[in-house]
Amino acid sequence: MVADGYDVLLGHIKRVFDTTNGLTWEESVSVYVKPTNHAPQKDYIQVATDSTAIEAQFATIWHTARLRKHGHAAFVLMLYVYVSRPRAQRLTSLRRATDGRIQEQLRRVAAYMREYSIEGGPASQRYAAISQARLPDDAPVQVPDNATMRQLRFIDEQERAMDHDQVEQQRREYHLVRVRMHGTPVPMYLNVSDLREALGLPQYSLRPPHRDSL
């Protein structure tokens, strides 16, 4: 087939291509060959259209294959063509979750979770936003319901509990009092432990527990 020239080779490729659903052949298409088994895509070589040049290209690839472990027995000539994907396929394909898209979807996800009373926090909302950022722009908001999401929601719940405990601890350590400065009452937070020590009071509350009236 190589000896028959580039047009015959291209015709054979087109017949194979026509069996692929959802793609349209482009007359301006170029043919590329993978020079070695492990060559990355950037190293693919465009097949020459001149018969002599094609034979030289493929002879070089054939010679290189001989040097591999199994030699010519494992040789496969891999040819590639590149065509545009249909517009509908592009619109429904996954997107790359860039920082900009994540931030954009984070607001949508947070609003959606508030509207539908879905518990969550910074960790679970960001995870949902990353998943949403990979979808097309017009895709409805979808909050994942998987093990990762449940774990992140648990982490958010624990973080809220820790924040609440920290606020309670600060409330016990400091108390708001009013101090007159230059004739003006000024609210200030004083350390309760320091204040008890300065007044000679024990380090526990002297206020009796509340009891309902008999």
Secondary structure, DSSP 8 states (H G I E B T S, - for coil): --TT-HHHHHHHHHHHHTTSTT----TT--EEE-SSTT--GGG-EE--SSHHHHHHHHHHHHHHHHTSSSGGGG----EEE-----HHHHHHS-----HHHHHHHHHHHHHHHHHTT----HHHHHHHHHHHHTS-TT-------SHHHHHHHHHHHHHHHHHHHHHHHHHHHEEEEEEEETTEEEEEEEEHHHHHHHHT--SS--S-------
